[in-house]
Amino acid sequence: MAYAYCPKCQKSFRYAASAVGGPSWLKDVARSLGRGESAVLLCYRCWVVPEEGDQVEVLETSDDANRPRRGDIGVVV
């Protein structure tokens, strides 16, 4: 677990970064931070706010048969 700072809402939060095989970008971010320095990342709430026209993918499955299923692609209206 690590701590980060959100420049948009001015709050700090905990996060865990995990990736199979350790991608190079994650290692680059870790190297760029000083020891004990917090990363500057947008928090989950500030990260992405879908707007009209944005393409989105369904991440959670609904029990209703008429609802989109996980993996379906659509556009915000």
Contact map, one row per residue, 1 for C-alpha under 8 A:
11100000000001111000000000000000000000000000000000000000000000000000000000000
11110000000001110000000000000000000001000000000000000000000000000000000000000
11111000000111100000000000000000000001100000000000000000000000000000000000000
01111100000111100000000000000000000001111000000000000000000000000000000000000
00111110011110000000000000000000000001111110000000000000000000000000000000000
00011111111110000000000000000000000000011110000000000000000000000000000000000
00001111111000000000000000000000000000011100000000000000000000000000000000000
00000111110000000000000000000000000000000100010000000000000000000000000000000
00000111111000000000000000000000000000000000010000000000000000000000000000000
00001111111100000000000000000000000000000000000000000000000000000000000000000
00001110111110000000000000000000000000000000000000000000000000000000000000000
00111100011111000000000000000000000000000000000000000000000000000000000000000
00111100001111100000000000000000000000000010000000000000000000000000000000000
11110000000111110000000000000000000000000000000000000000000000000000000000000
11110000000011111000000000000000000000000000000000000000000000000000000000000
11000000000001111100000000000000000000000000000000000000000000000000000000000
10000000000000111110000000000000000000000000000000000000000000000000000000000
00000000000000011111010000000000000000000000000000000000000000000000000000000
00000000000000001111111000000000000000000000000000000000000000000000000000000
00000000000000000111111000000000000000000000000000000000000000000000000000000
00000000000000000011111000000000000000000000000000000000000000000000000000000
00000000000000000111111101100000000000000000000000000000000000000000000000000
00000000000000000011111111100000000000000000000000000000000000000000000000000
00000000000000000000011111110000000000000000000000000000000000000000000000000
00000000000000000000001111111000000000000000000000000000000000000000000000000
00000000000000000000011111111100000000000000000000000000000000000000000000000
00000000000000000000011111111110000000000000000000000000000000000000000000000
00000000000000000000000111111111000000000000000000000000000000000000000000000
00000000000000000000000011111111100000000000000000000000000000000000000000000
00000000000000000000000001111111100000000000000000000000000000000000000000000
00000000000000000000000000111111110000000000000000000000000000000000000000000
00000000000000000000000000011111110000000000000000000000000000000000000000000
00000000000000000000000000001111111111100000000000000000000000000000000000000
00000000000000000000000000000011111110000000000000000000000000000000000000000
00000000000000000000000000000000111110000000000000000000000000000000000000000
00000000000000000000000000000000111111000000000000000000000000000000000000000
00000000000000000000000000000000111111100000000000000000000000000000000000000
01111000000000000000000000000000100111110000000000000000000000000000000000000
00111000000000000000000000000000100011111000000000000000000000000000000000000
00011110000000000000000000000000000001111100000000000000000000000000000000000
00011110000000000000000000000000000000111110000000000000000000000000000000000
00001111000000000000000000000000000000011111111000000000000000000000000000000
00001100000010000000000000000000000000001111111000000000000000000000000000000
00000000000000000000000000000000000000000111111100000000000000000000000000000
00000000000000000000000000000000000000000111111100000000000000000000000000000
00000001100000000000000000000000000000000111111110000000000000000000000000000
00000000000000000000000000000000000000000111111110000000000000000000000000000
00000000000000000000000000000000000000000001111111000000000000000000000000000
00000000000000000000000000000000000000000000011111100000000000000000000000000
00000000000000000000000000000000000000000000000111110101000000000000000000010
00000000000000000000000000000000000000000000000011111100000000000000000000010
00000000000000000000000000000000000000000000000001111100000000000000000000111
00000000000000000000000000000000000000000000000000111110000000000000000000111
00000000000000000000000000000000000000000000000001111111000000000000000000110
00000000000000000000000000000000000000000000000000001111100000000000000011110
00000000000000000000000000000000000000000000000001000111110000000000000011110
00000000000000000000000000000000000000000000000000000011111000000000011111000
00000000000000000000000000000000000000000000000000000001111110000001111111000
00000000000000000000000000000000000000000000000000000000111110000000011000000
00000000000000000000000000000000000000000000000000000000011111000000110000000
00000000000000000000000000000000000000000000000000000000011111100001110000000
00000000000000000000000000000000000000000000000000000000000111111011100000000
00000000000000000000000000000000000000000000000000000000000011111010000000000
00000000000000000000000000000000000000000000000000000000000001111110000000000
00000000000000000000000000000000000000000000000000000000000001111111000000000
00000000000000000000000000000000000000000000000000000000000000011111000000000
00000000000000000000000000000000000000000000000000000000000001111111100000000
00000000000000000000000000000000000000000000000000000000010011001111110100000
00000000000000000000000000000000000000000000000000000000010111000011111100000
00000000000000000000000000000000000000000000000000000000111110000001111100000
00000000000000000000000000000000000000000000000000000000111000000000111110000
00000000000000000000000000000000000000000000000000000000110000000001111111000
00000000000000000000000000000000000000000000000000000011110000000000001111100
00000000000000000000000000000000000000000000000000000011110000000000000111110
00000000000000000000000000000000000000000000000000011111000000000000000011111
00000000000000000000000000000000000000000000000001111111000000000000000001111
00000000000000000000000000000000000000000000000000011000000000000000000000111
